[in-house]
Amino acid sequence: MNIKIIIAAHKQYLMPDDDMYVPVHVGAFGKPDLDLGDNSRRDDSGDNISEKNPSFCELTGLYWAWKNLDCQWLGLAHYRRHFSFEKKGDPWKSVLSRREAEVLLKENDIILPETRKYYIETLYSHYAHTHDASHLDTSGKIISESCPEYKVHFDAVLKQ
């Protein structure tokens, strides 16, 4: 199977030692190279939207991969958050391997992480603790004005 999982990175970090993984310097436009390993790429090469990284984050890397990589399966991981199939003690030995991905993809169309359940806080409060809550408030106002029938669903999701 021709599987590629890009690893979106904006700073130097240890990368998995498996040719299935392609470290991609996201938001590379106008910036010096990062040492992400021999297989690394920059999202400002080929067909790209690297300059839009401040608005689209790691999606500039996914766009780059879609337009520039030839593969049957394409995935995206964050440079500090990798898929793992089985806990093997050492976290780096637990990172999903090509062999494990091939087994999973024989019977599945997609590989996703397990659902993460936040019991302590709501989605709204979690966002507010890590970002600017006014973004959600403004989104709610826009939904109320343009599609009021969706506002009850928007509110329900944020209370989860």
DOMI-595483 format. One record per residue (C-alpha): residue in one letter; residue number from 1; x, y, z. Coordinates in steps of 0.5 Angstrom, whole numbers, plus 500, padded with zeros to 3 digits. Example, Ala and Ser with C-alpha at 12.3 -4.5 7.8 and 13.67 -1.06 7.14 Angstrom:
<site resn="A" resi="1" px="525" py="491" pz="516"/>
<site resn="S" resi="2" px="527" py="498" pz="514"/>
This chain:
<site resn="M" resi="1" px="500" py="500" pz="500"/>
<site resn="N" resi="2" px="502" py="507" pz="498"/>
<site resn="I" resi="3" px="501" py="511" pz="505"/>
<site resn="K" resi="4" px="504" py="518" pz="507"/>
<site resn="I" resi="5" px="502" py="521" pz="513"/>
<site resn="I" resi="6" px="505" py="528" pz="513"/>
<site resn="I" resi="7" px="507" py="531" pz="520"/>
<site resn="A" resi="8" px="505" py="538" pz="520"/>
<site resn="A" resi="9" px="511" py="542" pz="524"/>
<site resn="H" resi="10" px="513" py="549" pz="525"/>
<site resn="K" resi="11" px="519" py="548" pz="529"/>
<site resn="Q" resi="12" px="524" py="543" pz="530"/>
<site resn="Y" resi="13" px="522" py="536" pz="533"/>
<site resn="L" resi="14" px="524" py="529" pz="533"/>
<site resn="M" resi="15" px="520" py="525" pz="528"/>
<site resn="P" resi="16" px="518" py="518" pz="527"/>
<site resn="D" resi="17" px="523" py="513" pz="524"/>
<site resn="D" resi="18" px="519" py="510" pz="518"/>
<site resn="D" resi="19" px="518" py="513" pz="511"/>
<site resn="M" resi="20" px="511" py="513" pz="511"/>
<site resn="Y" resi="21" px="512" py="519" pz="515"/>
<site resn="V" resi="22" px="513" py="526" pz="511"/>
<site resn="P" resi="23" px="515" py="532" pz="516"/>
<site resn="V" resi="24" px="512" py="538" pz="513"/>
<site resn="H" resi="25" px="515" py="545" pz="515"/>
<site resn="V" resi="26" px="508" py="548" pz="515"/>
<site resn="G" resi="27" px="508" py="556" pz="514"/>
<site resn="A" resi="28" px="515" py="555" pz="511"/>
<site resn="F" resi="29" px="513" py="561" pz="506"/>
<site resn="G" resi="30" px="519" py="566" pz="507"/>
<site resn="K" resi="31" px="522" py="562" pz="513"/>
<site resn="P" resi="32" px="529" py="559" pz="514"/>
<site resn="D" resi="33" px="529" py="551" pz="513"/>
<site resn="L" resi="34" px="528" py="547" pz="519"/>
<site resn="D" resi="35" px="532" py="540" pz="520"/>
<site resn="L" resi="36" px="526" py="535" pz="520"/>
<site resn="G" resi="37" px="530" py="530" pz="517"/>
<site resn="D" resi="38" px="532" py="527" pz="511"/>
<site resn="N" resi="39" px="525" py="526" pz="508"/>
<site resn="S" resi="40" px="522" py="533" pz="510"/>
<site resn="R" resi="41" px="519" py="538" pz="506"/>
<site resn="R" resi="42" px="516" py="545" pz="506"/>
<site resn="D" resi="43" px="509" py="547" pz="504"/>
<site resn="D" resi="44" px="512" py="553" pz="500"/>
<site resn="S" resi="45" px="514" py="548" pz="494"/>
<site resn="G" resi="46" px="510" py="546" pz="488"/>
<site resn="D" resi="47" px="503" py="547" pz="488"/>
<site resn="N" resi="48" px="502" py="551" pz="495"/>
<site resn="I" resi="49" px="498" py="556" pz="500"/>
<site resn="S" resi="50" px="504" py="556" pz="505"/>
<site resn="E" resi="51" px="503" py="564" pz="505"/>
<site resn="K" resi="52" px="496" py="563" pz="508"/>
<site resn="N" resi="53" px="498" py="559" pz="514"/>
<site resn="P" resi="54" px="496" py="564" pz="519"/>
<site resn="S" resi="55" px="489" py="563" pz="517"/>
<site resn="F" resi="56" px="489" py="555" pz="516"/>
<site resn="C" resi="57" px="495" py="553" pz="520"/>
<site resn="E" resi="58" px="497" py="545" pz="519"/>
<site resn="L" resi="59" px="491" py="545" pz="513"/>
<site resn="T" resi="60" px="497" py="549" pz="509"/>
<site resn="G" resi="61" px="501" py="542" pz="509"/>
<site resn="L" resi="62" px="495" py="538" pz="508"/>
<site resn="Y" resi="63" px="493" py="542" pz="502"/>
<site resn="W" resi="64" px="501" py="541" pz="500"/>
<site resn="A" resi="65" px="500" py="534" pz="500"/>
<site resn="W" resi="66" px="494" py="533" pz="496"/>
<site resn="K" resi="67" px="497" py="537" pz="491"/>
<site resn="N" resi="68" px="504" py="534" pz="491"/>
<site resn="L" resi="69" px="505" py="527" pz="494"/>
<site resn="D" resi="70" px="503" py="521" pz="490"/>
<site resn="C" resi="71" px="500" py="516" pz="495"/>
<site resn="Q" resi="72" px="494" py="512" pz="495"/>
<site resn="W" resi="73" px="493" py="514" pz="503"/>
<site resn="L" resi="74" px="494" py="520" pz="506"/>
<site resn="G" resi="75" px="494" py="522" pz="513"/>
<site resn="L" resi="76" px="496" py="528" pz="517"/>
<site resn="A" resi="77" px="499" py="528" pz="524"/>
<site resn="H" resi="78" px="501" py="534" pz="529"/>
<site resn="Y" resi="79" px="509" py="534" pz="530"/>
<site resn="R" resi="80" px="507" py="532" pz="538"/>
<site resn="R" resi="81" px="501" py="528" pz="537"/>
<site resn="H" resi="82" px="502" py="521" pz="533"/>
<site resn="F" resi="83" px="497" py="516" pz="532"/>
<site resn="S" resi="84" px="499" py="510" pz="536"/>
<site resn="F" resi="85" px="496" py="503" pz="535"/>
<site resn="E" resi="86" px="499" py="499" pz="541"/>
<site resn="K" resi="87" px="502" py="502" pz="548"/>
<site resn="K" resi="88" px="509" py="499" pz="548"/>
<site resn="G" resi="89" px="512" py="503" pz="554"/>
<site resn="D" resi="90" px="517" py="508" pz="550"/>
<site resn="P" resi="91" px="512" py="513" pz="547"/>
<site resn="W" resi="92" px="516" py="513" pz="541"/>
<site resn="K" resi="93" px="516" py="505" pz="540"/>
<site resn="S" resi="94" px="508" py="506" pz="540"/>
<site resn="V" resi="95" px="508" py="511" pz="534"/>
<site resn="L" resi="96" px="503" py="507" pz="529"/>
<site resn="S" resi="97" px="508" py="504" pz="524"/>
<site resn="R" resi="98" px="507" py="502" pz="516"/>
<site resn="R" resi="99" px="506" py="495" pz="518"/>
<site resn="E" resi="100" px="500" py="497" pz="523"/>
<site resn="A" resi="101" px="497" py="502" pz="518"/>
<site resn="E" resi="102" px="497" py="497" pz="513"/>
<site resn="V" resi="103" px="493" py="492" pz="517"/>
<site resn="L" resi="104" px="488" py="497" pz="519"/>
<site resn="L" resi="105" px="487" py="500" pz="512"/>
<site resn="K" resi="106" px="485" py="493" pz="510"/>
<site resn="E" resi="107" px="479" py="493" pz="513"/>
<site resn="N" resi="108" px="478" py="501" pz="514"/>
<site resn="D" resi="109" px="477" py="507" pz="510"/>
<site resn="I" resi="110" px="480" py="511" pz="515"/>
<site resn="I" resi="111" px="484" py="511" pz="521"/>
<site resn="L" resi="112" px="482" py="516" pz="527"/>
<site resn="P" resi="113" px="484" py="517" pz="534"/>
<site resn="E" resi="114" px="479" py="515" pz="539"/>
<site resn="T" resi="115" px="474" py="520" pz="542"/>
<site resn="R" resi="116" px="477" py="524" pz="547"/>
<site resn="K" resi="117" px="472" py="526" pz="553"/>
<site resn="Y" resi="118" px="472" py="532" pz="556"/>
<site resn="Y" resi="119" px="468" py="531" pz="563"/>
<site resn="I" resi="120" px="471" py="537" pz="567"/>
<site resn="E" resi="121" px="469" py="543" pz="562"/>
<site resn="T" resi="122" px="465" py="544" pz="556"/>
<site resn="L" resi="123" px="467" py="545" pz="549"/>
<site resn="Y" resi="124" px="466" py="553" pz="550"/>
<site resn="S" resi="125" px="470" py="553" pz="556"/>
<site resn="H" resi="126" px="476" py="549" pz="553"/>
<site resn="Y" resi="127" px="476" py="554" pz="547"/>
<site resn="A" resi="128" px="476" py="560" pz="552"/>
<site resn="H" resi="129" px="482" py="557" pz="556"/>
<site resn="T" resi="130" px="486" py="556" pz="550"/>
<site resn="H" resi="131" px="484" py="561" pz="545"/>
<site resn="D" resi="132" px="480" py="568" pz="545"/>
<site resn="A" resi="133" px="472" py="566" pz="546"/>
<site resn="S" resi="134" px="470" py="572" pz="543"/>
<site resn="H" resi="135" px="471" py="568" pz="536"/>
<site resn="L" resi="136" px="465" py="563" pz="539"/>
<site resn="D" resi="137" px="461" py="569" pz="541"/>
<site resn="T" resi="138" px="462" py="573" pz="534"/>
<site resn="S" resi="139" px="460" py="566" pz="531"/>
<site resn="G" resi="140" px="454" py="565" pz="535"/>
<site resn="K" resi="141" px="452" py="572" pz="533"/>
<site resn="I" resi="142" px="453" py="571" pz="526"/>
<site resn="I" resi="143" px="449" py="564" pz="526"/>
<site resn="S" resi="144" px="443" py="568" pz="530"/>
<site resn="E" resi="145" px="443" py="573" pz="524"/>
<site resn="S" resi="146" px="444" py="569" pz="518"/>
<site resn="C" resi="147" px="441" py="562" pz="520"/>
<site resn="P" resi="148" px="437" py="563" pz="527"/>
<site resn="E" resi="149" px="434" py="556" pz="526"/>
<site resn="Y" resi="150" px="442" py="553" pz="527"/>
<site resn="K" resi="151" px="443" py="557" pz="533"/>
<site resn="V" resi="152" px="440" py="552" pz="538"/>
<site resn="H" resi="153" px="445" py="547" pz="535"/>
<site resn="F" resi="154" px="451" py="551" pz="536"/>
<site resn="D" resi="155" px="449" py="552" pz="543"/>
<site resn="A" resi="156" px="448" py="545" pz="544"/>
<site resn="V" resi="157" px="455" py="543" pz="542"/>
<site resn="L" resi="158" px="458" py="548" pz="546"/>
<site resn="K" resi="159" px="455" py="546" pz="552"/>
<site resn="Q" resi="160" px="458" py="539" pz="551"/>
